[in-house]
């Protein structure tokens, strides 16, 4: 039953995407608007079915939208997004920098009708989450939307989580979290490790931490976790550039596929006294950030391009530090074409803080291992 529900709803959501793309509304814009409206609808169900107080301010709720049409609908929706983007906690994170991208009333009404036909809150968390993740995954594969840069293939995420073995009670961070794939997989890995209520509450509300500097992605990641029942009070995802300041707290496990290349124009310059070396190279900065953010005995699995393994200068300084004070026990060389952005030659570095490297295992998937 659950699988049928999931398939038919994903199909519905996807077919509407096709209609909207004919009107020049990109899929990424559509899924963002879907997210905003879905949150309003679930808040409404919470009030109607369970008698809970609404988390949304009076005058900006689902019922204030559902009766409207035409330009009145557009106007009310835009006021709602503006208001909610200024709220605190989970609402502020999901509606961060929210803007309406569906300017034709008839199409906005179609999206609202699609959402209104279902009861989302009573759907199992796994079903809701799976529908949403299915949409994110399809979006990641869509070459036109450019969303592939936020998406790491599921099989690679699973392998990285399996090797780092996060344990319930530990903290897990992704400093460039995209739509939250690593955090979701770590949660799935840990959720059945204990039936202890305190540990399970810690896992849902405090164990996971994600950062991304793109507002759109923060919205999608926060909603992804929220639909799985994670971070229902405050989102574990923060909209900020991880590299700008020293980490406020150290963590047990880091899983990441950070952006490669030089730091984008217009970014704040990195002034980090805790770094080993100054460089404009994004991946080297993320590697340093991850090294200093780990607790002693903490573990990391990070996707990094080839040049990190052999570049001189800053790269060499960081590698020496990595081999001296971290156990770089495994390097997994990934086949080219594993990411939707083609041609990237990348590796996964697995290391543990607080002990020197003695032996490094290489698994080379480019040459048949």
C-alpha positions in Angstrom: 0.0 0.0 0.0 2.7 2.5 1.1 4.7 1.8 -2.0 1.7 2.3 -4.3 0.9 5.6 -2.5 4.5 6.7 -2.9 4.6 5.8 -6.6 1.3 7.4 -7.5 2.1 10.6 -5.6 5.6 10.9 -7.0 4.0 10.5 -10.5 1.5 13.2 -9.8 4.1 15.6 -8.6 6.3 14.9 -11.5 3.6 15.2 -14.2 2.7 18.7 -12.8 6.4 19.5 -13.1 6.2 18.7 -16.8 3.2 21.0 -17.3 4.9 23.8 -15.5 8.2 23.5 -17.4 6.1 24.2 -20.5 5.3 27.5 -18.9 9.0 28.3 -18.2 8.9 27.3 -14.5 12.1 25.3 -13.8 11.8 22.1 -11.8 14.0 23.5 -9.0 11.7 26.5 -8.6 8.6 24.2 -8.6 9.9 21.9 -5.9 10.8 24.9 -3.7 7.2 26.3 -4.0 5.9 22.8 -3.4 7.9 22.7 -0.2 6.6 26.0 1.1 3.0 25.0 0.4 3.4 21.5 1.8 4.6 23.0 5.1 1.5 25.3 5.3 -0.8 22.4 4.5 0.7 20.1 7.2 0.5 22.9 9.7 -3.2 23.2 8.8 -3.7 19.5 9.2 -2.0 19.6 12.6 -4.5 22.2 13.7 -7.6 20.7 12.2 -7.0 17.0 13.0 -5.0 17.1 16.2 -6.2 20.4 17.7 -2.7 21.7 18.0 -1.9 25.4 17.9 -0.7 26.6 14.5 3.0 27.4 14.2 2.1 29.9 11.4 1.1 33.5 12.3 -2.6 34.4 12.0 -3.5 35.6 8.5 -0.7 33.7 6.7 -2.0 30.1 7.0 -3.2 27.5 4.5 -6.9 28.5 4.9 -6.0 32.1 4.0 -4.7 30.9 0.6 -7.0 28.0 -0.3 -10.1 30.2 -1.0 -8.4 32.7 -3.2 -7.9 32.9 -7.0 -6.3 35.1 -9.6 -4.1 38.0 -8.6 -5.5 37.9 -5.0 -3.9 34.4 -4.6 -0.5 35.6 -5.9 -0.6 38.7 -3.7 -1.5 36.7 -0.5 1.1 34.0 -1.3 3.8 36.5 -1.7 2.9 38.3 1.5 3.0 34.9 3.3 6.4 34.0 2.0 7.8 37.4 3.0 6.3 37.1 6.5 7.5 33.5 7.1 11.0 34.1 5.9 11.4 36.5 8.9 10.2 33.9 11.5 12.5 32.1 13.9 13.5 28.4 14.2 12.2 25.8 11.8 9.8 28.1 9.9 12.5 30.7 9.3 14.9 28.0 8.0 12.4 26.4 5.6 11.3 29.7 4.3 14.8 31.2 4.2 14.9 34.0 1.5 11.6 32.6 0.1 10.2 34.1 -3.1 7.4 33.2 -5.4 8.5 31.7 -8.7 5.0 30.8 -10.1 3.6 34.1 -11.3 0.6 32.8 -13.2 -2.3 32.3 -10.8 -3.8 29.3 -12.7 -0.5 27.3 -12.2 -0.1 28.3 -8.6 -3.7 27.2 -8.1 -2.8 23.8 -9.7 0.0 23.2 -7.2 -2.2 24.2 -4.3 -5.0 21.8 -5.5 -2.5 18.9 -5.9 -1.3 19.4 -2.3 -4.8 19.9 -0.9 -6.1 16.6 -2.3 -3.9 14.6 0.1 -3.6 14.3 3.9 0.1 14.5 4.4 0.5 14.5 8.2 -1.1 11.1 8.7 1.1 9.5 6.0 4.0 7.5 7.5 7.2 9.5 7.8 9.0 7.0 5.6 6.4 7.3 2.9 6.4 11.2 3.0 10.2 11.2 3.1 10.5 8.7 0.3 8.2 10.7 -2.0 10.2 13.9 -1.3 13.6 12.1 -1.7 12.3 10.6 -4.9 11.6 14.0 -6.3 15.0 15.4 -5.1 16.7 12.5 -6.8 14.9 13.0 -10.1 15.8 16.7 -9.8 19.5 15.8 -9.2 19.5 13.8 -12.4 17.9 16.6 -14.4 20.9 18.1 -16.4 19.0 21.3 -17.2 18.3 22.3 -13.6 21.9 22.2 -12.6 20.7 20.5 -9.4 23.2 17.7 -9.9 25.8 19.7 -8.1 23.9 19.1 -4.9 23.5 15.4 -5.3 25.8 12.5 -4.3 24.7 9.1 -5.6 22.9 7.0 -3.0 25.3 4.0 -3.3 28.3 6.2 -2.6 26.6 7.8 0.5 25.8 4.3 1.9 29.4 3.1 1.4 30.7 6.1 3.2 28.3 5.7 6.1 29.0 2.0 6.4 32.7 2.6 6.7 32.5 5.4 9.3 29.9 3.5 11.4 28.1 6.4 13.2 26.8 5.3 16.6 23.6 6.6 18.3 24.7 9.2 20.8 27.3 10.6 18.5 27.1 13.8 16.5 27.3 13.8 12.7 28.0 16.8 10.5 28.0 17.6 6.8 29.6 21.1 6.3 28.3 21.3 2.7 25.1 19.4 3.1 23.2 19.9 -0.2 19.8 18.3 0.1 20.8 16.3 3.2 21.6 12.9 1.7 24.5 12.1 4.1 22.6 13.2 7.2 19.6 11.2 6.1 21.7 8.1 5.5 23.5 8.5 8.9 20.1 8.8 10.6 18.8 5.6 8.9 22.0 3.8 10.0 21.6 4.8 13.6 17.9 4.9 14.2 17.5 1.2 15.1 20.6 0.9 17.2 18.8 1.6 20.4 15.2 1.7 21.8 16.3 4.1 24.6 14.0 7.2 24.4 16.6 9.7 25.4 19.0 8.4 22.8 16.4 8.4 20.0 15.3 12.0 21.0 18.9 13.1 20.8 19.2 11.5 17.4 16.1 13.3 16.0 16.7 16.7 17.5 20.4 17.2 18.2 22.8 14.6 16.7 22.7 15.9 13.1 24.2 19.2 11.9 24.3 20.5 8.3 25.5 23.7 6.7 24.9 25.1 3.2 25.3 28.6 1.9 22.6 28.3 -0.8 19.1 29.3 0.6 17.3 27.1 -1.9 19.2 24.0 -0.8 18.8 24.8 2.9 15.0 24.8 2.3 15.1 21.4 0.5 17.4 19.8 3.1 15.4 21.1 6.1 12.1 19.8 4.6 13.7 16.5 3.7 14.7 15.9 7.3 11.4 17.3 8.7 9.3 14.9 6.6 11.3 12.1 8.1 10.5 13.3 11.6 13.9 14.9 12.2 14.4 18.4 13.5 10.7 19.0 14.1 11.4 21.9 16.6 14.4 23.5 14.9 16.1 22.5 11.7 19.5 20.8 12.0 20.4 22.7 8.8 21.9 26.2 8.9 22.2 28.7 6.0 25.8 29.7 6.3 29.2 29.3 4.8 31.0 26.8 6.9 34.5 28.1 5.9 34.0 31.6 7.2 34.5 30.9 10.9 36.0 28.4 13.3 33.6 25.6 14.3 31.7 26.4 17.5 31.6 22.8 18.5 33.5 19.6 17.6 31.8 16.5 16.2 32.3 12.7 16.2 31.7 12.0 12.5 31.9 14.1 9.4 30.5 13.0 6.0 30.9 15.3 3.1 31.1 15.9 -0.7 32.2 19.6 -0.6 32.2 21.8 -3.7 35.4 21.7 -5.8 37.4 24.5 -7.5 38.4 28.0 -6.3 36.3 30.0 -3.9 33.5 31.8 -5.8 33.9 35.5 -6.6 32.3 37.8 -4.0 32.7 35.3 -1.1 34.1 36.6 2.2 37.8 36.0 2.4 38.8 33.1 4.7 40.6 34.3 7.7 41.1 31.2 9.8 43.9 31.2 12.4 43.0 27.5 13.1 43.9 26.5 9.5 47.3 25.0 8.7 47.8 27.0 5.5 46.1 29.8 3.6 44.7 28.9 0.1 42.0 29.9 -2.3 41.4 26.3 -3.2 37.9 25.2 -2.0 38.6 21.5 -1.5 41.8 22.1 0.5 39.9 24.6 2.7 37.1 22.1 3.3 39.6 19.4 4.1 41.3 21.7 6.7 37.9 22.7 8.1 36.9 19.0 8.5 40.3 18.1 10.1 39.9 20.8 12.8 36.2 20.2 13.4 36.6 16.5 14.4 36.9 15.6 18.1 39.9 13.5 19.0 39.2 10.0 17.8 36.5 11.4 15.4 36.1 9.9 12.0 35.6 11.4 8.5 34.8 10.3 5.0 35.2 13.1 2.4 34.9 13.2 -1.4 37.8 15.1 -2.8 39.3 15.6 -6.3 42.6 14.0 -7.5 44.7 17.1 -7.0 44.3 16.9 -3.2 46.4 13.7 -3.4 49.4 15.2 -5.3 49.3 19.0 -5.5 52.4 20.8 -4.1 52.4 23.9 -1.9 49.3 24.2 0.3 48.3 20.6 -0.6 51.6 19.2 0.5 51.5 21.0 3.9 47.9 19.7 4.6 48.8 16.1 3.6 51.8 16.1 5.9 49.5 17.2 8.8 46.9 14.6 7.8 49.5 11.8 7.8 51.1 12.9 11.1 48.1 13.5 13.3 45.3 11.6 11.5 45.1 7.9 10.5 44.3 8.1 6.8 43.5 4.4 6.6 41.7 4.2 3.3 41.5 6.0 -0.1 38.7 4.9 -2.4 39.4 6.1 -6.0 36.1 6.6 -7.7 35.3 5.8 -11.3 34.8 8.9 -13.5 31.2 9.7 -14.3 29.8 8.6 -10.9 28.5 12.2 -10.4 25.9 13.8 -12.6 28.4 16.5 -13.4 30.6 14.5 -15.7 34.3 14.2 -15.9 35.2 14.8 -12.3 38.0 12.5 -11.0 37.4 12.1 -7.3 38.3 10.0 -4.3 36.9 9.3 -0.9 39.4 9.9 2.0 38.6 8.0 5.2 40.5 9.1 8.3 40.5 9.2 12.1 41.8 12.0 14.3 44.4 11.5 17.0 46.8 8.8 15.7 49.4 8.9 12.9 48.9 7.0 9.6 50.8 3.7 9.3 49.3 2.0 6.3 46.9 3.4 3.6 44.6 1.0 1.7 43.9 2.0 -1.8 40.7 0.7 -3.5 41.0 1.7 -7.1 37.7 1.5 -9.0 39.2 3.1 -12.1 41.4 0.1 -12.9 39.0 -2.7 -11.7 40.3 -2.3 -8.1 
